[in-house]
Amino acid sequence: MELVRTVIINRFSPNTVNYEEWLRGINSEFIIFSKHKHIEHFGEFFDEKIGYENIDTDERVFSAIVQLHQTKKIDWIIAAHEFDLLKAGQLREYLNIKGQTAESALAFRDKVVMKEMVSEVANVPAFVRINHVFDLMEFKKKHGLPIVIKPVDSAASVGVKIVRDETDFERLLANGLDKNLEAECFVDGDMYHIDGLYENNKILLYSPSRYINGCLAFQDNNYLGSVMLDKEDLLYERLQQTLLTVLNALPVPDHPIAFHAEFFHTGNDQILLCEVACRVGGGEINDGVKYATGIDILQESIRSQCGQTIKLNQTSNRLTGWMLVPPQNGKLLSVNSNLPFEWVLKCTIKEENIGKSFNGAESSVDAIASLLIYGDSQTEIENRLHMLYLWFQENTVWEYRTDPVIIGHTHE
């Protein structure tokens, strides 16, 4: 069998992706492009390792991969991080390599393109791309307030603003509008996320969850949580059918993909698409699905990009939930890592944050601790998450100005 050549564009830590284990046994030469700080931690499995200080903006990634292709044909390009999907699609098109195209990646990346493609088959909030302040003014005139302003291609809720009243609107204009923005009507309702695998008009793995506090909780220094739905939940099947309709309307690659979709459920029982991505969700989503089903969707999405058959042997069937504890406005003095709960599956506390000063969270996944738990029902998991957060309030010490205080206590 002829040895093939596979390029990996990576910005994940080696603690997140285990390429050596997941790709072992594949008859291929593997070349990885990654951040300088990660390169030395990837082992001898790789035939070549190329590092960049800032892989997001360094255009030499393109020229280096094109040069590699000229010396010996590249058969596959793997990219799993949201910020690398479009880059990989552009390279595949330019070099005529099989896999997800730039058009497909853009449809899952650009929130306006996405909504334009699915608006005829699924409910979406009213929206507009902001090319000029006039677009925003006309949108406000037509739909009123509140409205949401967000980058068309951001992740983890970075840059999202809710304009609730005229004061907020004037402040927004006074600060100037960034590039690549969209406006959409504010949706009042619960938010759900759905994660799994999809191929050829079929959902191969389906894991629906409901957010607790919502993805903008970090803006109020509150925690972001998530709990998987029971199959008996009234939205379990409705969300699945809506998701399938959305994915079928988008230009999906001809191989299995991971997906992370977010939907609103309103008070008048409508389901509206917020957005959908063709990659694994952040936070503890991948580990949560893995503990619940035995299937690693990140691993399978990476294997599928180099022509491998994915493994869908579900080895467990349980419910999980997770929580991200955000940093507060102050200096972190200590975190008690000795949790007294047997139902905590995983607790990650970054020791390097002790002694560090924060100005609150900067994104929905910005956290001083991330926790994954299990339970027998979604009600039990939600109760446990609230209990866990109260425990962290009592066992994490912050310093505001000169006085050490506990999370949640008001500084006098």
VEXZATOR-953224 format. One record per residue: x, y negated, z negated of N, C-alpha, C in turn. Coordinates in steps of 0.2 Angstrom, whole numbers, plus 2048, in hexadecimal, padded with zeros to 3 digits. Each point is the difference from the previous one (the first is absolute). Layout:
N
XYZXYZXYZ;...
//
This chain:
412
8048068007FC7FA8008047FA800;7FF7FB8048047FA8017FF7FB7FA;8067FE7FE8007FB7FA7FD7FA802;7FA7FD7FC7FD7FA8028047FB7FC;7FE7F98018027FB7FC7FB7FC7FD;8007FE7FA7FB7FD7FC8037FA7FC;7FD7FA8018027FA7FD7FB7FE7FB;8027FF7FA7FC7FE7FA8017F87FE;7FB7FC8018007F97FD7FD8007F9;8047FF7FB7FE8017F98017FA7FC;7FC7FE7FC8017FB7FB7FE8027F9;7FE8077FF7FE8037FA8068027FC;8008007F98058037FC800807801;8068037FF8018088017FC8037FA;7FE7FC7FB7FB8037FB7F9801802;7FE7FC8067FA8008027FF806806;805800804800804806806806800;7FE806800805805800801803807;8037FC805801803806803806801;8058017FC8048068007FC8067FF;7FC8007FB7FB8067FF7FB800805;7FD7FB8027FA800804802802807;8067FE802802801807805806801;8018037FB8058068007FD806804;8058028057FE8068047FE7FE807;7FF7F98017FE7FE8078067FF804;8008038068068008048017F9803;8037FB7FC8017FA8038067FC7FD;8027FC8038057FB7FE7FC7FA7FD;8027FE7F97FC7FB7FD8057FA7FF;7FD7FA8028047FA7FF7FC7FB7FC;8027FD7FB7FC7FC7FC8027F9800;7FB7FB8008027F98007FC7FE7FA;8047FD7FB7FC7FE7FA8047FA7FD;7FE7FE7FA8037FA7FC8078037FD;8047FB8008078017FD8008047FA;7FB7FD7FB8008037FA7FD8077FF;7FD8028057FE807800804805804;8047FE8058048048048048057FC;8047FE7FB8058047FD7FC8067FC;7FA7FF7FF7FC8057FC7FD805804;8007FF8077FE806804806804802;7FF8077FF805804800803802807;8048068008038028067FB804805;7FA8007FE7FB8038058007FC807;8017F97FF8007FC806806800804;8008008078058008048047F9800;7FB7FB7FF8037F98007FC7FC7FC;8037FB7FC7FC7FC7FC8027F9801;7FB7FB8028027F98027FC7FC7FB;8047FB7FD7FC7FC7FB8007F9802;7FB7FC7FD7FF7F98027FE7FD7F9;8027FA7FF7FF7FC7FA7F87FE800;7FE7FE8067F87FF8017FE803806;7FD8067FF7FE8048067FA7FD803;7FC7FB7FC7FA7FD8028017FB806;8067FC7FF8017FB805806801805;8048057FE8068018047FE804807;8017FC8057FE802807805805803;8068017FC8048058037FE8077FF;7FB8017FC7FC8078007FE802807;7FD7FB8037FD802807806801805;8057FC8008068018058048067FE;8018027FA8038067FE7FD806802;7F98007FF7FC806802800801807;7FF7FA804801801807806802803;8067FE7FD8068038028018077FE;7FD8027FB8008077FE7FD804805;7FA7FE8037FC803805804801806;8047FB802804800806806805800;8028017FA8068057FF7FD807800;7FA8017FD7FD8078007F97FE7FE;7FB8038047F97FF7FF7FD8017F9;7FD7FB7FE7FC8017FA7F9803801;7FE8057FC7FA8048027FB7FD7FB;8017FF7FA7FB7FD7FB8027FA7FC;7FC7FC7FE8017FB7FC7FB8007FA;8038007FA7FC8017FA8007F97FC;7FA7FE7FE7FF7FA7FC7FA8017FC;8017FF7F97FA8017FC7FE7FA7FC;8047FB7FF7FF7FA7FC7FC7FB805;7FB7FD7FD7FB7FB8048047FB804;8057FD7FD8047FB804804803805;8018078018048038057FC803806;7F98007FF7FC8048058007FC807;7FF7FA8008007FC806807801804;8057FF7FC807800803801807803;7FE8057FD8018078037FC801806;7FA7FD8007FB8008068037FD806;8037FA7FE8037FC806806804803;8048037FB8068048037FE806804;7FA8037FE7FE8068037FE7FE807;7FC7FA8017FE7FE8068067FE805;8057FD7FD8057FD804804806802;8018057FC8048068027FC806803;7FA7FF8007FC8058038008077FC;7FF7FF7F98018057FB7F88027FE;7FF8067FF7F98027FE7FF7FE7F9;7F97FE7FE7FF7FE7F97FB7FA801;7FF7FD7FA7FC7FA7FF8037FA804;7FB7FD8048027FB8048007F97FC;8037FB8037FF7F97FD7F97FE800;7FC8018057F97FF8007FC8037FA;8028067FF7FC8047FA8037FD7FA;8067FF7FF8037FD7FA7FD7F97FE;7FF7FC8057FD7FA7FF7F98007FE;7FC8058037F98007FE7FF8027F9;8058037FD8008027F98037FB7FB;8047FB8048047FB7FC7FD7F9800;7FD7FE8057FD7FA8017F98007FE;7FE7FD7FB7F98007FD7FB7FE805;8027FB8047FB7FD8057FF805805;8058028038008058067FC8067FD;8018037FA7FD8057FD7F87FF800;7FE7FA7FD7F97FF7FF7FD7FF807;8037FD8057FD7FF8077FF807803;8048057FF7FF8078037FB8047FC;7FE7FF7FA7FB8047FD7FA7FC7FE;7FF7FA8027FA7FC7FE7FA802803;8008048067FA8028037FE8067FD;8048047FC7FE8077FE7FF8007F8;8037FB7FD8007FF7F87FF7F97FE;7FE8007FA7FF7F97FD8067FD7FE;8027FA8018067FC7FE7FD7F97FE;8047FD7FB7FE7F97FE8017FC806;7FD7FA8018017FB8058077FE7FF;8047FF8068077FF8008027FB806;8067FD7FF8027FC8068088007FF;8038008058087FF8008017F8800;8047FE7FB8017F97FF8067FE805;7FF7FD8058057FD8058027F97FE;7FB7FD7FD8007F97FF7FB7FE7FA;8027FB7FC7FB7FE7FB7F97FF802;7FF7FF8077F97FF8027FC807800;8048058017FD8078007FD8017F9;8047FE7FB7FE8017F97FA7FB7FE;8007FA8037FB7FB7FE7F9803803;8008028067FA8038047FE8067FC;8048047FE7FE8067FC7FC7FE7FA;8037FC7FC7FD7FD7FA7F97FD802;8007FC8057FA7FD8027FA805801;8028058037FB8058027FE8057FB;8058027FC7FF8057FB8007FE7F8;8027FA7FF8007FD7FA8068037FB;8007FF7FA8048037FB7FD8047FB;8038057FD808801800802804807;8067FF8018038038068078037FD;8038058048068037FE8057FE806;8067FE7FE8067FE8058058067FE;8028038068058057FF805800806;8068027FF8048028067FE806804;8007FF8067FD8068058048067FF;8078007FD8048058018048017F9;7FD7FE7FA8038017FA7FE8077FD;8038017FA7FF8067FC7FF7FE7F9;7FD8057FC8007FF7F97FD7F97FE;7FB7FE8047FC7FA7FE8057FA7FF;8068008038047FA8007FD7FA804;8007FA7FE7FE7FB8037F87FF801;7FC8047FD7F98008007FD7FB7FB;7FC7FB8037FD7FB7FC7F9800800;7FC7FF7FB7F97FF8007FE7F97FF;7FD7FD8057FE7F98007F98007FE;7FF7FE7F97F98017FD7FC7F9801;8037FB8007FD7F98008037FB804;7FE7FA8008037FB8048077FE7FD;8008007FA8077FF7FD805804802;7FF8078008048058038027FE807;7FB7FE8048017FF8078047FA801;7FF7FB7FD8057FA8008078027FE;8018047FB8068027FE804804805;7FC8048038038058068027FB805;7FC7FC8038027FB8058067FC7FE;8007FE7FA8067FB7FD807804801;7FF8067FE807804800802802807;7FB8008058028028077FF807801;7FE8028067FE807802806803803;8018067FD8068048037FE803807;8048038037FF8038077FD8077FF;7FD8038057FD8078007FB8017FA;7FB7FB8007FB8017FB7F9802803;7FC8037FC7F98018027FB7FD7FA;7FA7FE8027FB7FF7FB7FB805800;7FD8027FB7FA8048007FB7FE7FA;7FA8028017FB7FF7FB8028047F9;7FF7FD7FB8018037F97FB8067FF;8028067FF7FB8057FF8008027F8;7FA7FF7FD7FF8017F97FE8087FF;8048047FE7FE8077FF8068047FE;7FF8067FF8068057FE804801806;8078027FE8048028068028077FF;800804805802807800806801805;8048047FF8068028047FF808802;8028018067FF807802807802803;8038057FE806803803800807802;805801805800807803803800806;7FE8058048038028077FB801805;8027FD8067FB800806803802806;7FC8048048038028077FA802804;8007FE8077FB8028057F97FF7FD;7FE7FA7FE7F97FF7FE7FE8047FA;8058027FC7FE8047FA8047FE7FA;7FD8007FB8037FE7F98028077FD;8078018008038067FE8008007F8;8017FA7FD8018007F97FC7FA7FE;7FC8007FB7FB7FA7FE8017FF7F8;8027FB7FE8007FE7F97FE7F97FF;7F97FF7FE7FE7FA7FE8007FE7F9;8027F97FF8007FE7F97FD7F97FF;7FF7FE7FA7FD7F97FF8067FC7FC;8017FA8028057FC7FD7FC7FD7F9;8048007FB7FE7FD7FA8037F97FF;7FC7FB8008037F97FF8017FD807;8028048058017FD8078077FE801;8018008078077FE8028037F97FF;7FB7FC7FE8037F97FE8007FF7F8;7FF8067FC8017FF7F98067FD7FE;8068018048067FE7FD8007F8800;7FC7FD8047FF7F88007FE7FE7F9;7FC8047FC7FE7FF7FA8038037FA;8068038028058047FB7FC8067FD;7FC8038047FC8067FE803806804;7FE8067FE8038068037FC802806;8038038057FD8038058008087FF;7FA8028007FF8077FF7FC804805;8008068007FC8048067FE8077FD;7FA8028027FD8067FD7FD804806;8028068017FD8048057F98027FF;7FC8008067F98017FF7FE8087FF;7FB8017FC7FD8078007FD801807;7FF8068027FD8028067F87FF800;7FE7FF7F97F97FF7FF7FE7F8801;8057FC8007FF7F98017FC7FE806;7FC7FC7FF7FB7FE8068047FD806;8067FD7FF8037FD805805805803;8018067FD8068058037FF801807;7FA8028027FF8028077FF7FA805;7FD7FB7FD7FF7FA8048077FD802;8047FF7FB8077FD802803805805;8008067FF8038058057FE7FE807;7F98008017FE7FF8078017F9803;8007FB7FB8027F9803807800802;8058037FC807801801801803807;7FD8068018008038067FE7FC806;7FB7FC8007FE7FC8058057FA801;8037FE7FB8057FB801806802803;8038067FE8068038037FF802807;7FA8028027FF8028077FF7FB804;7FF7FA7FE8007F98048077FD801;8058037FD8077FD800804804804;8067FD8038048048058058047FB;7FE8067FE8048047FC805804804;8068017FD8058058047FD807801;8048048047FD8068028038057FB;8037FE7FA8028057FB7FD7FE7FA;8008047FA7FD7FF7FA8037F97FD;7FC7FC7FD8027FA7FD7FD8007F8;8047FD7FC7FD7FE7F97FC7FA801;7FB7FF7FC7FC7FA8007FF7FD7F9;7FF7FA8007FE7FD7F97FB7FA802;7FA8027FF7FA7FB8027FD7FD7F9;7FE7FA8017FC7FD7FA7FA7FD803;7FB8017FC7F97FE8017FD7FD7FA;7FB7FB8027FC7FD7FB7F9804800;7FD8007FA7F98027FF7FD7FB7FC;7FB7FD8037FD7FA7FE7FA8017FC;7FD7FB7FC7FA8017FC7FA802804;8007FE8067FA802804801807804;8058047FE802807802802800807;8047FB8028048008068078027FF;8038048058078018008037FC806;8057FC7FE8047FC805807802800;8038008068078028008047FA7FE;8058017FB8057FA7FF806801804;803806800805801805802807800;804802805802807800807800803;8058047FD807801802801807802;8058018058028078028078017FC;7FF8007F98068027FC7FD8027F9;8058027FC7FE8027F97FF7FA7FC;7FB8007FC7FF7FA7FB8057FF7FB;8007FB7FD8057FE7FB7FE8027F9;8047FD7FB7FE8027F98028087FF;7FB8037FC8018077FF7FB804805;7FE7FE8057FC803805802807802;8068008038038068038008057FA;8037FF7FA8018057FB7F98027FD;7FC7FB8007F98027FE7FD805804;8007FF8077FD805804804807800;8077FF7FF8048068007FE8047F9;7FF7FD7FB7FE8047FA7F9802800;7FC7FD8047F98028007FF805805;8038018067FF804805806805801;8067FE7FE8068048028037FE807;7FD7FB8038027FE8078047F97FF;8068008038047FA8007FF7FC806;7FB7FB8017FF7FD8068057FC803;8057FE7FC8067FC802804805804;8028067FD8048058037FD802807;7F98028007FD8028068007FB805;7FF7F97FE8007FB8068077FF803;8058017FC807800802801806805;7FF8067FE8018068047FC7FF807;7FA7FE7FF7FC8008068037FB806;8047FB7FE8037FB804806803804;8028067FE8058038047FE807803;7FA8018017FD8058047FE8067FC;8018007F97FF8067FC7F88017FE;7FE8067FF7FA8027FE7FF7FE7F8;7FB7FC7FE7FF7FE7F97FD8067FD;8018007F97FE8057FC7FA7FE7FB;7FA8038017FA7FE7FD7FE8057FB;8048047FC7FE8057FC7FF7FC7F9;7F97FF7FE7FE7FD7FA8018057FA;8047FE7FC8028057FA7FD7FE7FA;7FC7FA7FF7FD7FE7FA7FA7FC802;7FB7FF7FB7FA7FC8017FE7FC7FA;8037FA7FF7FF7FD7FA8007F8801;7FE7FC7FB7FF7F98018067FD7FC;8037FB8038057FC7FD7FE7F8801;8037FC7FC8007F98008077FD7FE;8007FA8028077FC7FF7FF7F97FE;8057FD7FD8007FA7FD8077FC801;8007FA8028067FC8017FF7FA7FA;8058007FC8007FB7FA8047FA803;7FD7FA8018037FB8038057FC7FB;8057FD8028047FB7FC7FC7FA7FE;8017FD7FA7FD7FA7FE8047FA801;7FE7FB7FE8047F98008058007FA;8068038018047FF7FA806805801;8038017FB8068057FF7FE8067FD;8028068047FE8067FD8058037FB;7FE8017FA8058027FB8008077FF;7FB8048008008077FF7F9803803;8018078027FA8048028018067FC;7FB8027FD8008077FC7FE805806;8058058017FF8058057FE8077FD;7FF8007FA7FD8067FC7F9800800;7FD8028067F88008007FE8067FD;7FA7FF7FC7FE8067FC7FA804803;8007FF8077FA803803802806805;7FD8067FF8038068047FD7FF807;7FB7FC8017FD8008078047FB804;8057FD7FE8057FC805804805803;7FF8008078058048048067FD802;8007F98008077FD8028007F97FD;8057FE7FE8017F97FD8077FD802;8007FB8048067FD8038007F97FD;8067FF7FC8017FA7FD8077FE802;8017FA8038077FE8038047FD7FA;8058037FE8047FE7FA8037F9802;8027FF8068037FA8027FC7FA7FF;7F98017FF7FC7FA7FF8007FD7F9;8038047FB8017FE7F98047FA800;7FE7FB7FD8047FA8007FF7FB805;7FC8028057FF7FC8067FA7FB7FF;8017FB8037FA7FB8007FC800806;7F98007FF7FC8008067FB7FA800;7FD7FF8067FB7FB8007FA803803;7FE8057FC7FA804802802805806;7FB8038038018058057FF7FC807;8048028058007FD8067FC804806;7FE8067FE7FC8048057FC8057FC;7FC8038037FC8057FD8048067FD;8068018038048067FE8067FE7FC;8007FA7FE8057FD7FB7FF8037F9;8048047FD7FE8037FA8068017FB;8008007FA8058027FB7FF8077FE;7FA8038027FF8077FF7FB802804;8018078037FB8038047FE8077FD;7FA8017FF7FE8067FD7FB804804;8008078007FC8048037FD8057FB;7F98018007FD8047FB7FB805804;7FD8047FC7FB8058037FA8007FB;7FB8038027FA8007FC7FB805803;7FA8027FD7FB8048037FB7FD803;7FF7F98007FB7FC8048037F9801;7FD7FD8048027F98017FF7FC7FA;7FA8017FD7FF7FC7FA8058017FB;8028067FF8058027FB8077FC802;8028018068067FC8028007F97FF;7FA7FD8027FF7F97FF8017FE7F8;7FD8037FC8007FF7F98088017FE;8038058028078017FE8057FA803;7FE7FE8068047FA8027FF7FA7FC;7FA7FE7FE7FF7FB7FB8048017F9;7FF8067FE8048027FA8077FF800;8038028068077FF8018027F9801;7FC7FC8038027F98008007FD7F9;7FB8017FC8007FE7F98068027FD;8028068018068027FC8077FC803;8007FF8068067FC8027FF7F97FE;7FA7FD7FF8007F97FD8038007F9;7FF8067FC8038007F9807802800;8038038058068038008057FD805;7FE7FA8038057FC8048017F97FD;8067FE7FF8017FA7FD8037FB805;7FD7FA8008027FB8058027F97FC;8047FC8028027FA7FD7FE7FA805;7FB7FC7FD7FE7FA8038037FA7FC;8037FC8048047FB7FD8058027FB;7FF8007F98058027FB7FD8067FC;7FA8018017FD8057FB7FE807804;8028067FD7FE8068037F98017FE;7FC8028067F98027FF7FF806803;7FA8037FF7FD8068037FC7FE806;8018048067FB7FF8057F97FF7FE;7FD7FC8037F97FF7FF7FE7FB7FA;8057FE7FC8007FB7FA8017F9803;7FC7FC7FE8017F98028057FC7FC;8057FD8038057FC7FD7FD7FA7FE;8017FE7F97FD7FA7FD8057FB801;
//
